[in-house]
Amino acid sequence: MGKRTYGSMGLDHATLIARSQAFNLDNGAAATIDDVILRHTKPVTLRSARIVYSDATTGTVAAGNAKIGTTVGGAEIVAATAYENTKAVGTVTAMTLVAVAVPANTPVIVRHTGVAATQAGLAYVEIEYLVD
């Protein structure tokens, strides 16, 4: 599934949503994938972040996590948030923002860290933001 951005791009102060690729949660214990989900030409203010489960999780996936930063593997925006066991399709795990201001031309990067290949589930990370 490709990246998607939702919202009204032409309106000032419209809440926009950007999301990462879908991550296979059991891509390997401690294996990482980095995905740039936003790089805007103007400063943005983040309003929220969440993990959205697009496939039900089975087994123990809580050893895996997602975090958001402005550098590869960074956690300047959201510290590592563990995936949750036994989540149904369409449910979410809220992520706690530690920073909300992102300067112009700065990438917003999600780092996914997987678990062993005996679990199951797919999830993506979604952020809501305003263009300043």
C-alpha positions as CSV (number, residue, x, y, z in Angstrom):
1,M,0.0,0.0,0.0
2,G,1.4,3.4,-1.0
3,K,1.7,6.5,1.2
4,R,-1.4,8.6,1.4
5,T,-2.1,12.2,2.5
6,Y,-5.6,13.2,3.3
7,G,-7.2,16.6,3.9
8,S,-7.7,19.9,2.1
9,M,-4.3,21.0,0.8
10,G,-5.6,24.4,-0.3
11,L,-7.1,25.6,3.0
12,D,-5.1,27.3,5.7
13,H,-5.1,25.4,9.0
14,A,-6.9,22.4,7.6
15,T,-6.0,19.2,9.5
16,L,-4.1,16.9,7.2
17,I,-3.2,13.2,7.6
18,A,-0.1,11.4,6.4
19,R,0.6,7.8,6.8
20,S,3.5,5.3,6.4
21,Q,3.6,2.2,4.4
22,A,2.0,-0.9,5.9
23,F,4.6,-2.7,8.1
24,N,4.6,-6.5,8.4
25,L,5.1,-6.7,12.2
26,D,6.9,-10.0,12.1
27,N,9.6,-9.0,9.6
28,G,12.3,-10.3,11.9
29,A,13.3,-9.8,15.5
30,A,14.9,-6.3,15.9
31,A,14.8,-5.8,12.1
32,T,14.1,-2.2,11.2
33,I,12.4,-0.3,8.3
34,D,12.5,3.5,8.0
35,D,9.9,5.4,6.0
36,V,9.7,9.1,5.3
37,I,6.0,10.0,5.7
38,L,6.2,13.7,5.4
39,R,8.5,16.4,4.2
40,H,6.7,19.7,3.7
41,T,8.1,23.0,2.2
42,K,6.4,24.9,5.1
43,P,6.7,24.4,8.9
44,V,4.0,22.0,10.3
45,T,2.5,21.4,13.7
46,L,1.7,17.9,14.6
47,R,-1.6,17.3,16.4
48,S,-1.5,13.5,17.0
49,A,0.1,10.2,16.0
50,R,-1.2,6.6,16.1
51,I,-0.5,3.1,15.0
52,V,-3.4,1.7,12.9
53,Y,-3.8,-2.1,12.6
54,S,-4.7,-3.0,9.0
55,D,-4.5,-6.8,9.8
56,A,-5.3,-8.5,13.0
57,T,-2.3,-9.2,15.3
58,T,-1.7,-12.7,16.6
59,G,1.0,-13.9,18.9
60,T,3.2,-11.6,20.9
61,V,4.0,-8.5,18.9
62,A,4.6,-6.2,21.8
63,A,8.4,-6.6,21.5
64,G,8.1,-4.6,18.2
65,N,7.5,-0.9,18.1
66,A,7.3,2.3,16.0
67,K,8.8,5.7,16.7
68,I,8.8,9.0,14.8
69,G,11.7,11.4,14.4
70,T,13.3,13.9,12.1
71,T,16.4,11.7,11.7
72,V,16.7,8.0,10.7
73,G,15.9,6.0,13.8
74,G,15.2,9.1,15.7
75,A,12.6,9.6,18.4
76,E,12.5,13.4,18.5
77,I,8.7,13.5,17.8
78,V,7.4,10.2,19.3
79,A,9.4,7.8,21.6
80,A,9.2,4.1,20.8
81,T,5.6,2.9,21.2
82,A,5.1,-0.9,21.4
83,Y,2.7,-2.7,19.1
84,E,-0.2,-4.3,21.0
85,N,-1.1,-8.0,21.1
86,T,-4.5,-9.2,19.9
87,K,-5.6,-6.1,18.0
88,A,-8.5,-6.3,15.5
89,V,-8.4,-4.7,12.0
90,G,-9.1,-1.0,12.3
91,T,-8.1,-0.5,15.9
92,V,-5.4,1.9,17.0
93,T,-2.7,2.4,19.5
94,A,-2.2,6.1,20.5
95,M,1.3,7.5,20.3
96,T,2.4,10.3,22.6
97,L,4.0,13.3,21.0
98,V,7.1,14.7,22.6
99,A,7.6,17.4,20.1
100,V,5.0,19.0,17.8
101,A,6.9,21.6,15.7
102,V,8.6,20.5,12.5
103,P,10.6,23.1,10.6
104,A,10.1,23.5,6.8
105,N,11.9,21.0,4.6
106,T,12.5,18.6,7.5
107,P,11.6,14.9,7.0
108,V,9.2,13.1,9.4
109,I,10.5,9.6,9.5
110,V,8.9,6.5,11.0
111,R,11.1,3.7,12.3
112,H,9.4,0.3,12.5
113,T,11.1,-2.4,14.6
114,G,9.8,-5.9,14.0
115,V,9.4,-9.1,15.9
116,A,10.3,-12.8,15.1
117,A,8.5,-14.4,12.1
118,T,6.1,-16.5,14.2
119,Q,3.6,-13.7,14.8
120,A,1.2,-12.0,12.5
121,G,-0.2,-8.5,11.7
122,L,0.2,-5.4,9.6
123,A,0.1,-1.8,10.8
124,Y,0.9,1.7,9.6
125,V,1.7,4.9,11.4
126,E,-0.6,7.9,10.8
127,I,0.0,11.5,11.8
128,E,-2.4,14.5,11.9
129,Y,-0.8,17.9,11.2
130,L,-1.4,21.5,10.4
131,V,0.6,23.6,7.9
132,D,1.8,26.7,9.7
